[in-house]
Amino acid sequence: MPEVPHSCASCRRPLGPDDLYCPRCGTPTSRNADHDATVVTGDSEATVVTGDSEATLVNPESAEHSAAQPRLSATAFNDLLRNVLGAEYELLTVLGQGGFARVFRARDRRLDRIVAIKVIRPDLVGKKAFVDSFRNESIALAKLRHPGIVPIYDIRERGGLIYYVMPYVQGSTLEARMGRSRLPPLETRRILSELADALAAAHRVKMVHLDIKPANVFLEGELQKVLLMDFGIAKALTDQVEESSAGPVVGTPEYMSPEQARGLPEIDHRSDIYSMGVLGYRMLMGRPPFRGRDAADTLAKHINEAPVPLRDLNPTIPKGLADPIMRCLEKDPWDRFPTALDLRGALEAVTFFSATGPATLDTARGMQRSLLILIAALAFLAGLLVAKVL
């Protein structure tokens, strides 16, 4: 079997001896082959339940410590999981691997249905702060009912593993969709609006996502229904880091709010709203507003630099869509939308008179003239009818 190189070919993050994917960026390694399961890639035709959805630990010291932890081989890990699942679930395929968990497609033997099982990395299970926070977030998520949030069927802690069972859905991630082309304004507005509605439901029960990014947004089926995934892991990791004071930040640098980049303890739901702005910016422009030489440089840009206004880069973007996205990107949380519902309301108010930006004003004026002519004609006919009656 091919050996794994010391670092990822894409982002240069240190790799563990058994990594099939880079824990940070998800790039397959040269050992991307598991003899006990079929690896399913996240292309547009594949059946996927999640992307590289685990948050990235961007504190270098913590990252090196994490990479140095002993890990089970792929075969040993799968054997342990099969033993833990026992007669309840049959493992079928590996769907993906991130920095903190592996996701498997499995069959529920009791109910004869296909599910997804996410297994937390064994070395994290020994960290009580992580497990307690993750368990609490999972219980809260299991109680949450919203069509835009993937629910949890069950959570178990057995044999040194902690895992939860989710529905198995078909489609692809927003990351895969954006890999093909930029998104038009109308589609961007729809996706952001549906996401804002899902976030509002989570924020109402005091759940903050902290890792909103294209890989955590799933487009289900032919209708491309928007689903937000992976509450809990980022929050659990953040709580763990804050309690241990081992490092300031957990998240994905390109999508982190300034307060999250600083590692401030008082992060709230408005950090998610900032990340929504980054997401909208990338959908329209094909790139996030800030991208540095490395993670630290990217975080510094979020803290210190103002994003270039969208309409300065592309004047054809409707002002009604660009303005809410730019407001999400305000450095001060108090200057952003106060709630996700307020963001959704601003997005729903955006109108699209024409497919072409420059013709929009002329089209609106033409519609206004036609309406005035119609009103005048109706008034004339009404006058004739009144005169005839008299």
C-alpha positions in Angstrom: 0.0 0.0 0.0 1.4 3.5 -0.9 2.8 5.5 2.0 1.3 8.8 3.0 3.6 11.8 2.4 4.6 13.9 5.4 2.4 16.9 4.4 -0.6 17.6 2.1 0.2 18.4 -1.5 -2.4 21.2 -1.5 -2.2 23.0 1.9 1.0 21.5 3.4 -0.7 20.5 6.6 1.1 17.6 8.4 -0.5 14.3 7.7 -0.9 11.3 9.9 0.4 7.9 8.9 -3.0 6.6 8.0 -4.7 9.7 6.5 -6.8 9.0 3.4 -7.7 12.7 3.2 -6.0 15.9 4.4 -7.7 16.8 7.7 -7.7 20.5 6.8 -8.6 20.7 3.1 -9.9 17.3 2.3 -7.5 16.6 -0.6 -7.0 12.8 -1.1 -3.6 11.4 -0.1 -1.6 8.8 -2.0 -3.0 6.2 0.4 -6.6 7.1 -0.6 -7.7 3.5 -0.7 -9.5 1.5 1.9 -9.6 -2.2 1.2 -12.5 -2.7 3.5 -14.8 -0.1 1.9 -15.4 1.9 -1.2 -14.5 5.6 -1.1 -17.3 7.7 -2.7 -16.2 11.0 -4.1 -18.3 14.2 -3.8 -19.0 14.8 -7.5 -22.3 16.0 -8.7 -23.6 12.5 -9.5 -22.4 10.8 -6.3 -24.5 10.0 -3.3 -23.1 12.0 -0.4 -24.1 12.9 3.1 -21.4 15.3 4.0 -18.2 16.9 2.7 -15.0 17.8 4.5 -17.3 19.2 7.1 -15.2 19.2 10.2 -13.9 22.5 11.5 -10.2 23.2 11.0 -8.1 23.7 14.1 -6.0 26.7 13.0 -3.9 27.1 16.1 -0.5 25.6 14.9 0.6 24.2 18.2 -2.8 22.4 18.7 -2.7 21.2 15.1 0.7 19.6 15.5 -0.3 18.0 18.7 -3.4 16.6 17.1 -1.5 15.2 14.2 0.9 13.6 16.6 -1.8 11.6 18.4 -1.6 7.9 17.7 -4.3 6.7 15.3 -5.8 3.4 14.3 -5.1 2.0 10.9 -8.1 2.2 8.5 -8.5 -1.6 8.8 -8.3 -1.6 12.6 -10.7 1.4 12.8 -13.3 -0.3 10.6 -13.0 -3.6 12.5 -13.5 -1.8 15.8 -16.5 0.1 14.4 -18.1 -3.1 13.1 -17.6 -4.7 16.4 -19.2 -1.7 18.2 -22.1 -1.5 15.8 -22.8 -5.3 16.2 -26.0 -6.5 14.8 -27.6 -3.1 14.5 -25.9 -1.7 11.5 -24.1 -3.1 8.5 -21.2 -0.9 7.2 -21.4 -0.3 3.4 -19.1 2.4 2.2 -16.9 5.2 3.4 -18.4 8.6 2.5 -15.5 10.8 3.6 -13.1 11.8 6.3 -12.3 15.1 7.9 -10.1 16.3 10.6 -12.2 15.0 13.4 -14.5 12.3 12.1 -15.2 9.7 9.5 -18.6 9.2 7.8 -19.9 5.8 6.7 -22.9 4.8 4.7 -24.6 1.9 6.6 -27.8 -0.2 6.6 -30.0 -0.1 9.7 -30.8 -3.8 10.0 -33.7 -3.3 12.3 -35.6 -0.8 10.2 -34.1 -1.9 6.8 -33.1 1.7 5.8 -29.9 3.3 4.7 -28.3 5.8 7.1 -25.1 7.8 7.6 -23.0 7.2 10.6 -20.4 9.8 11.7 -17.7 8.5 14.1 -15.7 10.9 16.1 -11.9 10.3 16.0 -11.0 8.0 18.9 -8.3 10.3 20.5 -10.9 13.0 20.9 -13.2 10.7 22.8 -10.8 10.8 25.8 -11.2 14.5 26.1 -14.1 15.0 28.6 -14.7 18.7 27.7 -15.1 17.8 24.0 -17.4 14.8 24.6 -19.7 16.7 27.1 -20.0 19.6 24.7 -20.6 17.4 21.7 -23.2 15.3 23.5 -25.1 18.4 24.6 -25.1 19.9 21.2 -26.2 16.6 19.6 -29.1 16.3 22.1 -30.2 19.9 21.3 -29.9 19.2 17.5 -32.0 16.0 17.9 -34.8 18.0 19.3 -34.6 20.7 16.6 -37.1 20.3 13.8 -36.5 22.3 10.6 -36.6 21.1 7.0 -33.2 22.9 6.3 -31.3 21.1 9.1 -30.2 17.5 8.9 -31.5 15.8 12.1 -29.9 13.1 14.3 -31.5 9.8 14.8 -29.3 8.5 17.6 -26.1 9.1 19.4 -24.1 6.3 21.1 -20.9 5.9 23.1 -19.6 2.4 23.0 -16.2 0.6 23.0 -14.1 3.7 23.1 -16.1 5.3 20.1 -18.7 8.0 20.0 -20.9 8.2 16.9 -24.2 9.5 15.7 -26.7 8.3 13.1 -28.2 10.6 10.6 -30.5 10.3 7.5 -28.7 9.4 4.3 -29.5 12.0 1.7 -28.6 12.3 -2.0 -27.2 15.2 -3.8 -23.9 17.2 -3.6 -22.4 20.0 -1.5 -22.4 23.7 -2.4 -18.7 23.4 -2.7 -19.1 20.9 -5.6 -21.7 23.2 -7.2 -19.4 26.2 -7.1 -16.6 24.2 -8.5 -18.4 24.2 -11.8 -19.2 27.9 -12.1 -20.2 31.0 -10.2 -23.8 31.2 -9.0 -26.2 33.7 -10.6 -27.7 36.3 -8.3 -31.2 34.6 -8.3 -29.8 31.3 -7.2 -27.5 32.9 -4.6 -30.4 34.7 -3.1 -32.4 31.5 -2.8 -29.6 29.5 -1.2 -28.8 32.3 1.3 -32.4 32.8 2.1 -33.0 29.1 2.9 -29.8 29.0 4.9 -30.8 32.0 6.9 -34.2 30.4 7.8 -32.4 27.3 9.0 -30.0 29.3 11.0 -32.8 31.3 12.6 -34.3 28.1 13.9 -31.0 27.0 15.4 -30.3 30.4 16.9 -33.7 30.4 18.6 -32.5 27.5 20.7 -29.1 29.1 21.4 -27.2 26.9 18.9 -24.3 28.6 17.0 -22.8 26.8 14.0 -19.3 28.4 13.9 -18.3 26.6 10.7 -20.6 27.7 7.9 -18.9 27.1 4.6 -19.7 25.5 1.2 -18.7 22.0 2.3 -21.3 22.2 5.1 -24.1 23.2 2.8 -25.8 20.4 1.0 -28.0 20.6 -2.1 -30.4 17.7 -2.0 -32.0 16.0 -5.0 -33.2 17.5 -8.2 -34.8 20.5 -6.5 -31.5 21.4 -4.8 -33.1 21.8 -1.5 -30.7 23.5 0.9 -29.6 21.6 4.0 -27.2 22.9 6.7 -25.0 20.2 8.2 -22.7 19.6 11.1 -23.8 21.6 14.1 -22.0 20.5 17.2 -18.5 19.6 16.2 -17.2 23.2 15.8 -19.0 24.3 18.9 -17.7 21.4 20.9 -14.1 22.0 19.7 -14.4 25.7 20.5 -15.6 24.9 24.0 -12.7 22.5 24.4 -10.1 25.0 23.3 -11.5 27.8 25.5 -11.5 25.6 28.6 -8.0 24.3 28.0 -6.6 27.7 26.9 -4.6 25.7 24.3 -5.3 28.0 21.5 -7.7 30.6 20.2 -9.6 29.4 17.2 -11.5 26.6 15.6 -13.1 27.0 12.2 -12.3 27.5 8.6 -10.1 30.6 8.1 -11.7 31.9 4.9 -15.2 32.0 6.6 -14.4 33.1 10.1 -15.7 36.3 11.7 -13.2 38.8 13.1 -14.3 37.9 16.7 -13.9 34.2 15.9 -10.5 34.9 14.4 -9.4 36.7 17.6 -10.6 33.8 19.7 -12.9 36.0 21.7 -15.0 34.1 24.3 -18.2 36.1 23.8 -18.9 34.8 20.2 -22.6 34.6 19.5 -25.0 34.0 16.6 -23.8 37.1 14.7 -20.6 35.3 13.9 -22.7 32.9 11.8 -24.2 35.9 10.0 -20.7 37.1 9.1 -20.0 33.7 7.7 -23.2 33.9 5.6 -21.8 37.1 4.1 -18.5 35.4 3.2 -20.5 32.6 1.6 -22.7 35.0 -0.4 -19.6 36.9 -1.6 -17.9 33.7 -2.8 -21.0 32.5 -4.6 -21.2 35.7 -6.6 -17.5 36.3 -7.1 -16.1 32.8 -7.2 -13.7 33.6 -4.3 -14.1 34.7 -0.6 -13.5 38.3 0.3 -10.2 37.5 2.0 -7.6 34.9 1.1 -4.1 35.2 2.6 -0.8 33.4 2.2 -1.7 31.1 5.0 -4.3 30.7 7.7 -2.8 33.3 10.0 -2.6 35.9 7.1 -6.2 35.1 6.2 -7.4 35.6 9.8 -5.5 38.9 10.0 -7.3 40.2 6.9 -10.7 39.3 8.4 -9.7 41.4 11.5 -8.0 44.4 9.9 -9.1 44.8 6.2 -12.3 46.0 4.7 -13.8 43.8 1.9 -14.0 45.3 -1.6 -17.6 46.1 -2.2 -19.3 43.6 -4.5 -20.6 46.1 -7.0 -17.2 47.7 -7.3 -16.1 44.3 -8.7 -19.3 43.5 -10.6 -21.8 46.4 -11.2 -24.4 44.0 -12.6 -25.0 42.5 -9.2 -28.4 43.9 -8.0 -27.8 46.5 -5.3 -30.6 45.0 -3.2 -28.6 41.7 -3.1 -25.1 43.2 -2.7 -26.1 45.5 0.2 -27.3 42.7 2.6 -24.2 40.6 1.9 -21.9 43.5 2.6 -23.8 44.3 5.8 -23.1 40.8 7.0 -19.4 41.5 6.5 -19.2 44.4 9.0 -16.4 44.0 11.5 -18.5 45.1 14.4 -21.2 42.4 15.2 -23.6 45.2 16.2 -23.4 46.6 12.6 -24.6 43.3 11.1 -28.1 42.0 10.9 -29.3 41.5 14.5 -30.9 38.1 13.6 -30.8 35.6 10.8 -34.5 36.3 10.2 -33.7 40.0 9.5 -31.1 38.8 7.0 -33.7 36.5 5.4 -36.2 39.4 5.2 -33.7 41.6 3.4 -32.9 38.8 0.9 -36.6 38.1 0.3 -37.1 41.8 -0.5 -34.7 41.6 -3.5 -36.5 41.8 -6.8 -35.2 40.8 -10.3 -37.0 42.7 -13.1 -34.8 41.4 -15.8 -32.1 38.8 -16.4 -29.8 41.5 -17.6 -28.7 44.2 -15.1 -28.5 47.3 -17.4 -32.0 46.7 -18.8 -33.6 46.5 -15.4 -34.4 50.3 -15.1 -35.7 50.6 -18.7 -37.9 47.5 -18.1 -39.4 49.0 -15.0 -40.1 52.3 -16.7 -41.8 50.5 -19.6 -44.0 48.5 -17.2 -44.9 51.8 -15.4 -45.9 53.4 -18.7 -48.0 50.4 -19.7 -49.8 50.5 -16.4 -50.6 54.2 -16.7 -52.0 53.7 -20.2 -54.1 50.8 -19.0 -55.5 52.9 -16.1 -56.3 55.7 -18.4 -58.1 53.4 -20.8 -60.2 51.9 -18.0 -61.1 55.4 -16.7 -62.2 56.4 -20.2 -64.4 53.3 -20.5 -65.9 53.9 -17.1 -66.7 57.5 -18.1 -68.5 56.3 -21.2 -70.6 53.8 -19.2 -71.6 56.4 -16.7 -72.6 58.9 -19.5 -74.7 56.2 -21.2 -76.5 55.4 -17.9 -77.3 59.0 -17.3 
